[in-house]
């Protein structure tokens, strides 16, 4: 398991661009390479940074499909910052504070879900679990 950032400076350096976040998600989602969710085939075509097409059955899948990032309009850089912020906040984080801090009030429901998940676990979530919880479907 790779080491995750523990400080805001480490975090900002590691996830500076949208591509950094996508590459990280791809590595976490498919640690041994792409696997088609429909047929299990391992060969694919990369259609763009986020979208892949199975070489066998032609199913297209995104690195964010089936995650909390699916169909989001917020950049992954914002999502990652929100998750990092929630993971670092030992006292819990309100969705209204996060929405104002990250200027994304239109996504209050999704932000509420992230903060609620954190609060329901009473601080037991580690930084790694917060990062990967969206992949556990």
N, C-alpha and C positions, 0 to 999 in steps of 0.2 A: 504494500500500500504506500502510495506516495505521500510525502509530507505536505500538509496544507498550510497556507499562510496563517500566522497567529497575530500579526500586527497589521495595522492599516497600511503601512508603508510596503510591507511584503505583498499584501493583497493587491494594492494599486499597481505595483510593478508587474505582478503575475497576470492580472486580468485587465490590462489597460485598454485593449481593443476588443471589439465584438468577435473577431477571429480567435483571440486567445480563449474566450469562453466556449466557442464552438469546438475548438480543438480539444479542450478539456472534457466537454460533454461526450464527444466522440470517443475519447480514450477511456472514459468511465463506462459508457454504455456498451462499447464493443472492445473490451480489453485485448481480445485475441483476434480482432478484425471484424469486419461487418458480418452479420448473420441476418438473413432475411426473416422478418417476423411472420411471413406467410408460409414459406416453403423450407426455410432453414439453409438455403444455399448460401455460400460464402463469397461468391464473386458478384461484384456490383459495378455500376458506372456512377461516378460522382457527377451529378448534374449541376450542382453549385455547392457552395460552402456547407449548406445545411441539408441538402436533398440528395438522396441516393436511389438508384433503381437496380433491383435485382436483375442480374444477367440471365437468370433462368425464367422466372415467372413474370418479370417486368413490374412487380409491385414497387411503387415508390414509397419511400419512408424518409422522414426527417429525423435528424438527431434529437429534436425536441418532441417528437410524437409520443404521446402517452405519458408525458411529464407535466409538471406544473407550468412549464413554459409553452406548452402546446397552444397554438393559435394566439399567443400573446402579441400585443402591439408594442410592448415595452422592449427596448433593447436588452439583450442578455447582460450587458454590463451593468445596467440598473438592477436587474433581478439578482445578480451575483452580489452586488453591494448591499441590497436589502437583506439577503440571506446571511451575509457576513455580519451585518449590523445586528440582526436578531440573535445570531449565534454568540456574539460577543457581549450582548446586553444581559447581564446576570439578573437584573430586576424585571425582565420582561420588556416588551416593546409594544406600544399601542400602534394600531394601524394608522390613526390620524397623525401621530408624530412622524411615523415613517413616510407617510404620503406627503407631508409638508417638507420633510427633510430631503426627499428625493424628487420633489415636484411631480408626483404621479398620482394625484388624487383620483383620477378616473379609474384607477386599478385598485381601489380601496377594498373590494371584496377579496381579490386574490391576496392582497397584502394582509388582510385580516386572517385569511386561512393560514398563512405562514406564521403569523404571530400566535394564533390560537394553537397551532401544532406545537410551537415552542412552549407555551404556557401549560398546555395539558401534560407535558412531560416533566413539569416542575424542575426544569433546569437539567434534567438527566441527559439531554441530548448533547453529544459531543459535536465539535465543529465538523468532524467527518460525517457524522450521521445527518446533520443538517444539510451538508452539501449533497449527499447521496440519497436522501430520503425521497426525492422526486423520482428516482429511478426504480424504486422498489415496488411501484405500481400497486 
